Amino acid sequence: MGGGATRLYGTLTQTLDSSSSPRSLPPSYLDPRQPAVSNLDPDLCQQQKGSSVYPPDSVELLRQCEEALRDQPPRLHRKFVLLNDGDSAPSSPIRVMQWNILAQALGEGVDNFVQCPREALSWSRRKHLIIEEILTYRPHILCLQEVDHYHDTFQPVMAGLGYNGHFCPKPWSPCLDVEGNNGPDGCALFFDQSQFELLDSVNVRLSAMMIPTNQVAVVTTLRCRSTGRFVCVAVTHLKARSGWEWLRSAQGSDLLWHLQNLVQKLADGSAGDAGGNISLLICGDFNAVPSEEVYRRFTASPLGLDSACKKLSQDGLAEPEYTTWKIRATGECCSTLDYIWYTKNTLKVVAVLDMPTEEQIGPNRLPSFIYPSDHLSLVCDFSFKEKE
């Protein structure tokens, strides 16, 4: 076994051993299928008629967020770039949002954002900024990473807005090492139930060298209610840090393998010509710049994938200059790590939310009083291509 493989095996087996013993789960972290009413966020959820708990409607919830943030600087304002290739605009595009929202335990704990005031990292402020961002763009499909307030905040809030949600925690979340944590962080996927019907959803623990790792994915199969078309959506968060490029590549390959099998299964079981028109959307914080092997693997995949945010460049071939910009004690990091991949033969990018300028972000970078995460949200509108 080579040096890199030995290091991988030792790290993964250590992770597996560590994850088998209890860690500092808070008393409020319950079975994900049965979150307690008493643990729900008191600012964003309202109890009504017995044990049923509902968030306010979207208009009222946005008003609440704006009221809670009234003494803060105005949030980042971004515009959509419309892509005009001669076709008329679709009547009902599919809006997709990808966002690493920054786990609360990590933001206040180990991430050490030295230029961010501690008050700006408090959950009482950040939760309103996060919900406001989601409500501003109202995606039909929402993919999130570093979610450590799923059961008490995001699941009930999004359910009240008409979304169905699925969550997969990391088996060995670093949040659990932070005193006063709210449970493990993980990936969450929400979809608008008025637009899509749920066919299936599975949680995947990504593997490398046949060994399960600490990174996960949620893979959900949907049927568009207006067109009947299948859409498979995956959200993931690959291994962070320099030196782990080969592990990210292995994790990406494992996810692609799962998706290829899923697409083949759907194609084999579908009637008529639907099997050749299954759309894929893969959202994630890949922790990988475009020059990394895992990026090349997705580009070269037989699934026929492309990265939607390249459409912001003049030639449509280059990724944005950055999707994350932060200053830690170790230095400043300005990188492109987040992506929305889609199948080129079944989907067309209609519009992409632009990236804020360096001036808009400010000298202290992210997170800040005007933006709750060190990663920027990616938002894209898609339309189905005509069946061939």
KOLVO-620520 format. One record per residue (C-alpha): residue number from 0; residue in three letters; x, y, z. Coordinates in pm, 1 decimal. Layout:
N
  resi  resn         u         v         w
   NUM   ala         X         Y         Z
...
//
This chain:
388
  resi  resn         u         v         w
     0   met       0.0       0.0       0.0
     1   gly     152.9     334.5    -105.3
     2   gly     206.7     631.6     124.8
     3   gly    -108.4     814.6      17.7
     4   ala    -319.2     499.5      38.8
     5   thr    -175.3     414.2     381.4
     6   arg    -256.6     763.9     505.9
     7   leu    -609.8     738.1     369.5
     8   tyr    -668.0     395.1     525.8
     9   gly    -534.6     503.8     863.9
    10   thr    -740.8     821.8     868.0
    11   leu   -1063.3     652.9     761.6
    12   thr   -1033.8     362.8    1004.1
    13   gln    -960.7     608.6    1284.6
    14   thr   -1269.9     802.8    1184.3
    15   leu   -1481.4     488.9    1186.9
    16   asp   -1353.6     388.4    1530.3
    17   ser   -1416.6     737.3    1668.6
    18   ser   -1765.8     762.8    1523.4
    19   ser   -1870.4     441.8    1697.6
    20   ser   -1842.7     598.4    2043.4
    21   pro   -2084.3     859.4    2183.9
    22   arg   -1980.3    1223.3    2149.0
    23   ser   -2119.1    1548.0    2284.7
    24   leu   -2467.2    1541.4    2134.2
    25   pro   -2684.8    1806.8    2296.4
    26   pro   -2992.3    1686.4    2491.6
    27   ser   -3216.7    1856.6    2232.3
    28   tyr   -3080.9    1648.9    1942.5
    29   leu   -3345.9    1384.0    1888.2
    30   asp   -3442.8    1125.1    1632.6
    31   pro   -3456.7    1325.0    1305.1
    32   arg   -3801.7    1185.2    1232.7
    33   gln   -3944.8    1314.8    1560.8
    34   pro   -3814.1    1662.7    1647.0
    35   ala   -3969.3    1794.5    1966.1
    36   val   -4203.8    2092.4    1946.6
    37   ser   -4032.8    2252.7    2247.0
    38   asn   -3700.7    2261.4    2061.3
    39   leu   -3824.3    2459.9    1762.1
    40   asp   -3690.0    2809.0    1703.1
    41   pro   -3911.3    3048.8    1899.2
    42   asp   -3843.6    3342.4    1663.2
    43   leu   -3926.1    3166.3    1337.3
    44   cys   -4193.0    2914.0    1438.3
    45   gln   -4531.0    2975.1    1599.1
    46   gln   -4733.5    2722.3    1797.0
    47   gln   -5096.9    2698.0    1697.5
    48   lys   -5383.1    2468.5    1793.6
    49   gly   -5240.0    2199.9    2014.6
    50   ser   -4907.2    2051.0    1910.1
    51   ser   -4898.5    2169.0    1549.4
    52   val   -4626.7    2424.2    1482.9
    53   tyr   -4615.5    2642.9    1174.6
    54   pro   -4381.8    2917.7    1060.3
    55   pro   -4544.9    3236.4     930.3
    56   asp   -4615.0    3257.5     555.2
    57   ser   -4334.3    3378.1     329.0
    58   val   -4439.4    3744.1     327.7
    59   glu   -4474.3    3762.3     704.5
    60   leu   -4151.9    3565.7     757.2
    61   leu   -3957.1    3799.0     530.0
    62   arg   -4102.3    4095.7     716.0
    63   gln   -3992.2    3940.4    1045.8
    64   cys   -3638.8    3891.5     913.5
    65   glu   -3619.5    4248.6     785.6
    66   glu   -3748.4    4378.6    1118.4
    67   ala   -3490.7    4174.7    1311.4
    68   leu   -3215.2    4315.3    1086.7
    69   arg   -3339.3    4675.0    1070.2
    70   asp   -3040.4    4815.3    1262.6
    71   gln   -2786.6    4630.1    1045.9
    72   pro   -2617.9    4742.6     721.9
    73   pro   -2812.8    4654.4     405.5
    74   arg   -2754.4    4304.1     274.5
    75   leu   -2565.2    4223.7     -44.3
    76   his   -2772.6    4306.9    -351.5
    77   arg   -2711.1    4085.2    -653.6
    78   lys   -2873.5    4067.0    -996.0
    79   phe   -2958.0    3786.1   -1231.7
    80   val   -2771.2    3764.3   -1559.9
    81   leu   -3020.1    3654.1   -1825.8
    82   leu   -2880.5    3430.5   -2096.3
    83   asn   -3034.1    3516.7   -2431.5
    84   asp   -2948.8    3267.3   -2704.3
    85   gly   -3234.7    3366.4   -2929.7
    86   asp   -3496.8    3149.5   -2761.8
    87   ser   -3791.3    3300.2   -2580.8
    88   ala   -3778.1    3290.1   -2201.7
    89   pro   -3939.9    2978.8   -2049.5
    90   ser   -4273.6    3036.1   -1881.7
    91   ser   -4176.9    2849.9   -1563.0
    92   pro   -3802.2    2798.7   -1511.9
    93   ile   -3666.5    2576.3   -1232.6
    94   arg   -3473.4    2782.9    -979.4
    95   val   -3191.0    2605.0    -793.1
    96   met   -2995.5    2742.4    -497.5
    97   gln   -2667.9    2594.1    -371.4
    98   trp   -2524.2    2727.1     -45.5
    99   asn   -2281.5    2631.3     227.8
   100   ile   -2447.0    2830.9     505.8
   101   leu   -2162.6    2784.7     762.6
   102   ala   -2239.7    2560.1    1058.7
   103   gln   -2311.7    2768.4    1365.3
   104   ala   -2085.2    2562.4    1589.1
   105   leu   -1795.5    2599.8    1344.5
   106   gly   -1850.6    2971.5    1284.6
   107   glu   -1842.0    3050.6    1654.2
   108   gly   -1590.5    2778.4    1732.5
   109   val   -1302.7    2646.3    1526.0
   110   asp   -1322.8    2842.8    1198.9
   111   asn   -1157.4    3149.9    1354.4
   112   phe   -1273.5    3429.9    1122.6
   113   val   -1039.6    3691.7    1263.9
   114   gln   -1189.8    3991.8    1080.7
   115   cys   -1552.9    3908.8    1160.1
   116   pro   -1702.1    4067.4    1475.2
   117   arg   -1826.5    3800.9    1714.9
   118   glu   -2172.0    3961.4    1724.4
   119   ala   -2204.9    3902.8    1349.5
   120   leu   -2156.8    3528.8    1410.7
   121   ser   -2437.4    3494.2    1664.1
   122   trp   -2718.0    3260.6    1559.7
   123   ser   -2978.4    3520.8    1656.2
   124   arg   -2846.5    3739.9    1370.8
   125   arg   -2729.4    3480.1    1121.5
   126   lys   -3053.6    3280.4    1109.5
   127   his   -3247.0    3585.3     992.5
   128   leu   -2990.5    3664.7     722.7
   129   ile   -2995.5    3304.1     599.4
   130   ile   -3374.9    3282.3     587.4
   131   glu   -3391.5    3626.1     423.4
   132   glu   -3151.6    3510.9     149.6
   133   ile   -3360.9    3201.0      81.9
   134   leu   -3687.6    3397.9      78.2
   135   thr   -3540.1    3662.3    -151.5
   136   tyr   -3471.9    3408.8    -427.6
   137   arg   -3739.4    3144.2    -343.4
   138   pro   -3572.6    2848.3    -515.0
   139   his   -3773.1    2546.4    -622.4
   140   ile   -3476.9    2328.2    -520.2
   141   leu   -3255.1    2425.7    -227.1
   142   cys   -2927.7    2246.8    -148.4
   143   leu   -2742.3    2334.7     171.6
   144   gln   -2422.2    2226.1     343.9
   145   glu   -2301.1    2270.2     702.7
   146   val   -2655.5    2260.6     836.0
   147   asp   -2654.6    2214.7    1213.9
   148   his   -2996.6    2368.5    1282.0
   149   tyr   -3204.9    2141.0    1059.7
   150   his   -3461.7    2006.7    1306.5
   151   asp   -3521.8    2318.9    1511.4
   152   thr   -3511.6    2578.1    1231.7
   153   phe   -3482.8    2481.8     866.4
   154   gln   -3711.3    2178.5     850.6
   155   pro   -4010.7    2345.2    1021.1
   156   val   -3959.6    2679.4     845.8
   157   met   -3927.3    2526.1     500.4
   158   ala   -4214.8    2282.1     561.3
   159   gly   -4435.2    2577.6     647.1
   160   leu   -4340.8    2733.5     313.0
   161   gly   -4445.1    2420.8     121.9
   162   tyr   -4109.7    2243.8      91.8
   163   asn   -4026.4    1879.3     153.3
   164   gly   -3686.7    1832.4     319.1
   165   his   -3423.2    1560.7     356.9
   166   phe   -3116.1    1573.0     580.1
   167   cys   -2803.3    1360.6     614.4
   168   pro   -2568.8    1441.0     905.2
   169   lys   -2198.8    1371.3     888.6
   170   pro   -2126.7    1055.1    1088.2
   171   trp   -1834.1    1225.9    1262.4
   172   ser   -1923.2    1595.2    1253.1
   173   pro   -1660.9    1842.8    1382.1
   174   cys   -1949.7    2039.3    1533.3
   175   leu   -1974.0    1777.2    1805.6
   176   asp   -1633.9    1883.7    1938.0
   177   val   -1761.1    2236.5    2005.9
   178   glu   -1904.8    2304.4    2349.0
   179   gly   -2273.6    2394.1    2338.4
   180   asn   -2320.4    2253.5    1987.2
   181   asn   -2661.7    2193.6    1832.8
   182   gly   -2580.7    1849.1    1695.6
   183   pro   -2392.8    1729.5    1387.6
   184   asp   -2383.2    1931.1    1068.9
   185   gly   -2472.6    1779.1     736.2
   186   cys   -2630.0    1822.6     394.6
   187   ala   -2993.9    1922.3     347.5
   188   leu   -3208.1    1915.9      34.1
   189   phe   -3547.4    2088.1       3.6
   190   phe   -3787.1    2102.5    -290.6
   191   asp   -4108.5    2293.1    -356.4
   192   gln   -4390.3    2039.3    -337.8
   193   ser   -4613.4    2246.0    -565.4
   194   gln   -4356.3    2199.4    -843.6
   195   phe   -4223.1    1849.0    -780.7
   196   glu   -4343.8    1508.9    -666.7
   197   leu   -4109.7    1297.5    -454.0
   198   leu   -4024.9     957.6    -600.2
   199   asp   -3733.8     857.0    -377.4
   200   ser   -3461.5     995.5    -153.6
   201   val   -3152.9     823.3     -18.4
   202   asn   -2865.3     928.0     204.8
   203   val   -2522.4     822.9      81.2
   204   arg   -2206.2     793.9     286.7
   205   leu   -1930.6     851.3      33.2
   206   ser   -1654.0     593.8      14.7
   207   ala   -1290.1     584.4     -91.5
   208   met   -1103.8     258.6    -150.3
   209   met   -1425.1      79.3     -46.2
   210   ile   -1402.6     245.4     296.8
   211   pro   -1681.3     481.0     414.1
   212   thr   -1563.8     836.4     478.0
   213   asn   -1702.1    1123.6     685.4
   214   gln   -1854.2    1296.7     382.0
   215   val   -2213.4    1241.0     273.8
   216   ala   -2467.6    1317.3       2.9
   217   val   -2845.5    1334.0     -24.5
   218   val   -2977.9    1202.3    -356.7
   219   thr   -3343.5    1272.8    -432.0
   220   thr   -3547.9    1168.1    -734.1
   221   leu   -3832.1    1399.2    -832.5
   222   arg   -4096.8    1422.3   -1101.9
   223   cys   -4183.0    1766.7   -1234.3
   224   arg   -4557.5    1812.5   -1193.6
   225   ser   -4600.6    2032.7   -1501.2
   226   thr   -4393.9    1827.6   -1747.7
   227   gly   -4373.7    1477.6   -1599.2
   228   arg   -3995.1    1485.8   -1645.5
   229   phe   -3762.8    1309.0   -1399.0
   230   val   -3507.3    1517.8   -1210.1
   231   cys   -3241.0    1359.6    -989.9
   232   val   -3089.7    1607.0    -743.3
   233   ala   -2780.3    1545.2    -531.7
   234   val   -2625.5    1765.1    -265.1
   235   thr   -2281.8    1694.5    -117.8
   236   his   -1990.4    1842.7      74.7
   237   leu   -1650.7    1691.7      -3.3
   238   lys   -1343.9    1670.2     222.0
   239   ala   -1183.8    2005.6     304.1
   240   arg    -821.3    2118.3     331.5
   241   ser    -514.7    2111.8     113.0
   242   gly    -347.3    1774.1      82.0
   243   trp    -673.3    1581.9      47.5
   244   glu    -720.1    1633.6    -326.4
   245   trp    -697.8    1260.4    -395.7
   246   leu    -964.2    1185.8    -133.0
   247   arg   -1199.8    1443.0    -287.7
   248   ser   -1140.4    1277.6    -623.1
   249   ala   -1230.1     936.5    -480.2
   250   gln   -1541.5    1075.3    -310.0
   251   gly   -1649.9    1248.3    -630.1
   252   ser   -1601.0     925.3    -825.1
   253   asp   -1812.5     737.5    -572.5
   254   leu   -2094.0     992.3    -603.0
   255   leu   -2079.6     975.3    -983.4
   256   trp   -2097.8     595.2    -962.3
   257   his   -2411.1     616.6    -746.6
   258   leu   -2571.2     863.7    -987.8
   259   gln   -2485.3     657.7   -1295.3
   260   asn   -2650.5     354.1   -1135.7
   261   leu   -2955.5     559.5   -1042.4
   262   val   -2995.9     703.6   -1390.8
   263   gln   -2961.9     357.0   -1542.2
   264   lys   -3221.0     217.3   -1301.7
   265   leu   -3464.9     494.9   -1388.5
   266   ala   -3403.1     449.6   -1759.5
   267   asp   -3461.2      74.3   -1736.8
   268   gly   -3783.7     119.0   -1542.8
   269   ser   -3933.4     413.4   -1727.0
   270   ala   -4197.6     391.3   -1994.6
   271   gly   -4159.1     523.9   -2346.0
   272   asp   -3866.4     754.1   -2413.1
   273   ala   -3847.8     905.5   -2061.3
   274   gly   -3534.8     707.0   -1987.3
   275   gly   -3326.3     915.9   -2223.4
   276   asn   -3444.1    1244.3   -2075.6
   277   ile   -3357.2    1211.3   -1707.7
   278   ser   -3210.3    1536.0   -1578.7
   279   leu   -2938.1    1559.2   -1315.7
   280   leu   -2856.2    1847.2   -1081.5
   281   ile   -2555.0    1806.6    -851.9
   282   cys   -2495.2    2085.5    -603.4
   283   gly   -2218.4    2108.8    -352.8
   284   asp   -1925.5    2258.4    -177.2
   285   phe   -1659.7    2045.7    -343.3
   286   asn   -1372.2    2213.5    -155.1
   287   ala   -1194.1    2187.4    -488.6
   288   val   -1073.8    2453.0    -731.1
   289   pro   -1139.5    2395.1   -1104.3
   290   ser    -786.5    2263.4   -1161.7
   291   glu    -839.8    1966.5    -929.3
   292   glu    -892.2    1611.8   -1047.5
   293   val   -1241.1    1582.6    -898.4
   294   tyr   -1353.5    1879.5   -1110.3
   295   arg   -1208.7    1713.8   -1422.2
   296   arg   -1385.6    1389.8   -1334.0
   297   phe   -1722.5    1564.8   -1329.9
   298   thr   -1645.3    1746.8   -1655.3
   299   ala   -1547.1    1421.7   -1826.8
   300   ser   -1826.5    1210.7   -1678.7
   301   pro   -2036.2    1005.0   -1923.6
   302   leu   -2338.3    1165.9   -1757.1
   303   gly   -2271.6    1473.2   -1974.5
   304   leu   -2233.2    1733.5   -1700.2
   305   asp   -2144.9    2102.4   -1711.6
   306   ser   -2107.1    2370.2   -1445.3
   307   ala   -2384.3    2629.5   -1461.3
   308   cys   -2195.9    2925.8   -1316.0
   309   lys   -1947.4    2923.5   -1604.9
   310   lys   -2224.9    3101.0   -1793.6
   311   leu   -2131.2    3417.9   -1603.4
   312   ser   -1802.2    3439.4   -1794.1
   313   gln   -1780.9    3609.3   -2133.0
   314   asp   -1694.8    3290.0   -2317.7
   315   gly   -1896.8    3059.1   -2095.5
   316   leu   -1588.9    2850.1   -2020.5
   317   ala   -1449.1    2993.8   -1696.2
   318   glu   -1578.4    2958.2   -1342.3
   319   pro   -1635.8    3268.7   -1127.5
   320   glu   -1321.7    3408.8    -963.1
   321   tyr   -1455.6    3313.7    -622.2
   322   thr   -1744.8    3152.0    -440.7
   323   thr   -1584.2    3191.7     -96.7
   324   trp   -1374.4    3474.8      46.1
   325   lys   -1262.2    3469.1     407.7
   326   ile    -982.2    3572.6     640.8
   327   arg    -869.4    3327.3     905.3
   328   ala    -571.2    3336.4    1139.6
   329   thr    -384.3    3133.0     875.3
   330   gly    -443.8    3399.0     608.8
   331   glu    -684.6    3512.1     339.1
   332   cys    -860.7    3261.1     111.2
   333   cys   -1037.0    3363.0    -210.0
   334   ser   -1137.7    3054.1    -410.2
   335   thr   -1398.5    2888.2    -626.7
   336   leu   -1512.3    2574.8    -442.9
   337   asp   -1889.9    2556.9    -498.1
   338   tyr   -2072.7    2431.9    -807.0
   339   ile   -2408.9    2351.6    -962.4
   340   trp   -2361.3    2072.9   -1217.3
   341   tyr   -2634.8    1987.0   -1465.9
   342   thr   -2691.8    1754.5   -1762.8
   343   lys   -2628.1    1947.9   -2083.4
   344   asn   -2849.7    1732.2   -2303.0
   345   thr   -3166.2    1775.7   -2093.8
   346   leu   -3134.5    2116.0   -1923.1
   347   lys   -3056.4    2469.3   -2035.5
   348   val   -2928.9    2749.4   -1812.5
   349   val   -3166.1    3043.9   -1840.3
   350   ala   -3023.7    3283.8   -1579.9
   351   val   -2746.7    3295.2   -1318.4
   352   leu   -2721.3    3517.2   -1012.1
   353   asp   -2411.4    3733.2   -1041.8
   354   met   -2129.8    3742.2    -787.0
   355   pro   -2083.3    4045.0    -562.6
   356   thr   -1777.0    4259.3    -628.1
   357   glu   -1480.9    4290.1    -392.9
   358   glu   -1608.5    4634.8    -297.4
   359   gln   -1951.9    4496.4    -208.6
   360   ile   -1799.7    4219.8       2.4
   361   gly   -1581.0    4465.9     190.2
   362   pro   -1224.9    4458.2     326.3
   363   asn   -1305.1    4220.2     614.0
   364   arg   -1447.2    3964.2     367.5
   365   leu   -1697.4    3697.6     477.6
   366   pro   -1886.8    3629.3     697.4
   367   ser   -1991.9    3974.2     813.4
   368   phe   -2287.6    4178.2     937.3
   369   ile   -2420.5    4189.9     579.2
   370   tyr   -2367.5    3823.6     487.8
   371   pro   -2401.2    3520.0     716.5
   372   ser   -2160.4    3271.6     558.1
   373   asp   -1805.9    3254.1     424.5
   374   his   -1953.1    3099.5     107.5
   375   leu   -2174.0    3283.0    -141.0
   376   ser   -2500.6    3130.4    -251.7
   377   leu   -2522.7    3011.4    -613.0
   378   val   -2862.7    3057.0    -778.6
   379   cys   -2947.6    2943.2   -1132.0
   380   asp   -3265.0    2916.4   -1338.7
   381   phe   -3299.4    2614.5   -1568.4
   382   ser   -3545.4    2503.1   -1830.9
   383   phe   -3601.0    2159.3   -1977.9
   384   lys   -3477.0    2105.0   -2331.2
   385   glu   -3719.5    1956.7   -2578.1
   386   lys   -3709.1    1579.4   -2596.1
   387   glu   -3512.6    1453.9   -2892.7
//
